[in-house]
Amino acid sequence: MTLIRALLFYFSMVLGLSVTIGSLDAEQLTGKRIAKLVSGKTVYLTTPYGFEFPLVYRPDGTVTGDGTGTLLARFFAPSETGRWWVGNGKLCQKWPSWYRGKTICFEIEQTGPRSLDWVRDDGYAGSARIKG
C-alpha cells in the first residue's frame, strides 16, 4: 500500500465514522458560532479504533492534529499544523499534506455543551467532544 493510499485509508476511517445526525437537542451552527465553539479549544474526534484524535484549534487560525500516540502514526505524518477558518457557514481546514493539501469543510451541529456532530463535504460524518 502506498503512503498516499495509507493516508487516505486512515483519514477515511478516522474521519469517516458514521453517526446519526440530527438529534432533537442538536443545533446546526454557522459563522461566528462555529468559531466560538472551537477557537482556543481541543476537539477530540471519535474513531472506530477506540481512541480519540485531537485537533487543537488556536485563535490565530492554526489547527494542529496529533496522532503520534496511535498505532496508525507510522502510515502518515502523525502530527501536522494547518489552517482553519469559517466559510460559507462551515468549518474549513487546509493541511500541508493531509488530504493532499486540499481544503475540506464541515457542517457543524452542536449536540451538547461540549459535543458536536460533523458532516464533511464528501459525506463522511462523525462526532467529537470539546475541551477547553
N, C-alpha and C positions, 0 to 999 in steps of 0.2 A: 504494500500500500504506500503510495507516495505521501510525502509530507502534506501536500495540499489536500489530498483526499482524507488524510487523517484529521486535519484541521476541520474540514467541512463536516466529517462524521461527528467529531467531538462537539462542535457547536450546534449541529442539528440535534444531537442528543441532549446536551446541556440546556440549550435554549428552546428545545422543541418539545418539552414536556407538555402534553395536552392536559388541559384542565377545563372544567366547566366555567364559562364566563357568564356573568350576569346574575349574581346573587341578588336577593331582594334589597340588601343593605348597601350594595355597591354603588359607587358614583363615578360616572365617566368624567375624567378630568381633561382640561385643556389649558394651554397657555401658562400664565403665571402660577396657577395652582399646581401644575406638574412640577415646575421649577421649585416651588416652595416645598413640595413633598420630598424631593430627592436632594436638593442642594445642601451640601455640608453633611450629608448622611452616607451611610453604607447600606446598600441594597443587597441582600443575600438571596440569590436565585436558587430555587429548589431544583435539584437534579434527580434524574431517575437512578442515580448511583448511591443515594443515601447521604450525600454531602451537599453543602450549600456553596455556591460560587459567589464570592464577594465582589461587588463593584462599588468603588468609593467615588462619589460624585462631589467634586470640590466646587466651591462657589466661583472659582476663576474659570470654569468651563472645561476643566480637565476631568477625566474619569480614568481610574486605574482598576483593572481586573487582575486578580492574582490567584492562579490555580496551582501555585508552587507546591502546595502540600497534597495535591491529588495524584493518584496513580496515572492519570492521563497526561500529566505535565510533560512527559517525555515525547509526546506526539505533536506538541505545538509550543509556541512561545508562551511559557507558563505565566508570565507577567507582562502586561503591556499598558501603556498610558495613551489614551486617545482624547478626543474632544467630545463634549456633549452640549446640546442646546435644545430648545423647544422651537419647532417649526410646524406650521400648519396644524396646530393643535396636537402634535405628537412629540414624544421624547425621542430625539435623534442622537446617534453616535457615529463617529468615524474613527477607526483604529488604523495605525500604520500598516499592520499586516493581517490582523484578524479580519475575517470576512473579505479577504483580498483587498483591503483598503477601501471598500465601498461603504457609502453611507447607508445606515439601517435606521429605521424609525419604528416606534412602538406606540400603539394606543394604550393608554393607562387608565385603569379603573381602580379606584381606591376601595378596598373591601373591608377595611377596618382602620383604626388609628395608626397602626404600624404594619399594614399589609396592603398588597396590591396584586392585581392580575394584569397581565400584559398580553398584547397580541402584536406580533411582529408583522411588518408589511407583507411577508411571504406566507402569512397564515399560521406560523408556529405560535403557540401560546404557552403561558406558564404563570407561575405565581412567585411571590417573593415576600420576604419580611424586611422591615426597615429599622435600622438602629441609628441613633444619634439625634 
